[in-house]
């Protein structure tokens, strides 16, 4: 510290350099552990959850893509819900059901690459708990494998501990999609009949 008189005043000037040197030499090495711990805690608390679902379907990539994006076909296997969109990159979409007053889910088509990849943001609206979870992301990936396709659906950007109602229906949806494309019939498990339309026969093409 440096003192200097100016008239009847005595001014004190603090030199920050030695204080910084003391901090760097003695204090920072202890604070570093705390900072690293807090950084790790932040990353752990904010870590998102990812759910991956994979299924093989005997069909072509083009037919599978149409089943995912066509509103009539999708209504047959997606719990009776149809999807409304023009499928342009950056466009919006809405998942609607005839028994619902509003959309069950809505979002944006982030990547549209037919017939290989579709990436969508998704905000679920079918319940207050689901709506409070905010926006997540769903990626559909289609890969030809012989005379079949491997369909991988990745639902990520889920809050760690997000309720299963956000992602728990994917196995049934994909099983229903596989059954419809391979047999032309709707899945008739109890859960499928509860949420879906009545059994539909005929060629889905």
N, C-alpha and C positions, 0 to 999 in steps of 0.2 A: 504494500500500500504506500502511496506517495501523498504527502500532505503539502499544501501550498496555500499561503496566505494571500488574500485579495482584499485589501482594506481591513475592515473589522471582521471579515469572514475568513474562515479557515476551511478550504476545500480539500476533500479527500478523494483521491483517484485510486481505483482498484485495478490492478493489473491482472487480467484473466489468464494470462499464459501460464504462470506457475500453478494456478488452480487446475487448469486443464491437464497439465502434466501429472499432477497428483491423481486426478481422476483416472487418466489413462493407465497409470502405473498400478494404482491400488484398488480403485473402486470398480473399474470396468470389468475386471476379471471375475468379480463376484456377480455383478449385474448381468453378465453374459449368460450365465446359467438360468437366471430367472427369465430373461428375454427369450431364450431358446425354449424353455418350458412353456411359456405363454403362447409362443408361436405354434408349438406342437399341439397344445390344447385347442387353440383356435382351429387348426387344420382338422383335428379329430372331430370337433363338434360340428364343423361345417361340411364334413365329408358327405358326399352324395352316395346313394345306393343305386346299384345297377342290377337289373333282372334280365337274363338272356333265355330265350325260348327257341328251340330248334325242332323242325319237323321235316320229314321227307314226303313229298307228294308226287304221285305219278301223273305228271302233266307237263305242259310246255311253259317256258317263262312268260310268253305272251298271254296265255290263258290264265296263268296265275296272277299276272299283273292286272288283267281285266277283272278278275274276281275280287281283287283288293280295292280297285277304284270304281268299279261299276256300281251305281247305287242299288239297282235291282238285285244283282247277284249278291252283293254284300248283305242286303237285308235278309237273305235266306240263311246266312250262317252267323251273323253278328247280332244274336239275340233279337232278331227282327228289326234291327236298326239299319237305316240307310245313311250313306254319306253324301253330302252335297258340296261340290267343289268343281272348279274348271281345271284343276290339276296343273296350273302354271306355277313355276317357281315364284315364291313370294305371295301366292294367293292364299286366301283363307279357306277353311273347310268347317263343316259342322256335322256332327253325328246326331241324327234325329230319329225319333221313334214315334209312330202314330199315336201311341197312348200317352205321350208326354207333351206338356204345354210348351216346353222350350227345348233347346238342344241338350243332349246328354253330355256332350263334350265339344270343344271347339279349339281351333288353333291355326297354325300357319304351315303351309307346305314349304319347308326350308330347302330341300333338295328333291328334284323330280327327274329321275333318270330311267325312263322305261326301257326295257322291262327288267331292270336290275336293282334299282335302289330308290327308296322313298324315305325321306327324313321329315318328320313332322313335330312341331311343338304341340303340346296337348294340355288343355286345362279341363279337368273333369268337373261336371256340374250336376251330376245326378244326386248328390247329397251335400249337405252343408259341410260335413267333415271332409269330403273329397275336395270341395271347392276351396277350402281353407289351405289345402296343400299347395296351391298355386300352379305354376306351369312346369310340366315335365317334358321329356322328349322320347319319341318312338321312332325307331329306325327299322324299316323292312328291307331285307337283303335277299335277293333271289339268285341262286347259283345253279346252273344246269349240272346234273350228275347222271350221265347215261340218258335213259328215257324218262328221268324224273327231275325234280328240282329240290334243292335244299333251301327251305325258307327259314331264315333266322330273324327273329324279332327281338330287338334290344330296347328295353324300357329303362331309361336312365334319367339322371338329374332328379332322382327321387330323394327326398329327405331321409336320412338314416332313421329308421323307425317309422316310416310312412305306413299308413294302414293298408292291409292286404287288398282292400276293395279297389285300390288303384291299379293293381297289377295281377290280382288273383284270377281274373277271368281269362287270361291269355291261353292257358292250356285248352280250355273248352272251345274258345274261338278258333284256334288253329286245328283242333281235332274236327270241329264242325266243317271248317274249310276243306280239310283233306277228304272227309267223307263225301261232301257235296261234289267236289271236282272228280273224284274217282268213281263214284257210284250214281251220282245224280239224285241222291236222297239226302234228306236232312238227318242229322244225328238225333237219336231218340232216347238219350239218357235222361233221367229225371230232371237234372239241372237244365238241360237243353230245352226240354219241353216246357219248363217253367218260364224261361226267359224268351224263347224263340217263337217262331211261327209254327203252324202245324206242319207235319211232314209233307214234303213236296217231292213228287216223283217226276222222272223225265230227264232228258239230256240237258245238263247245265250249259252246254256250249251255245 
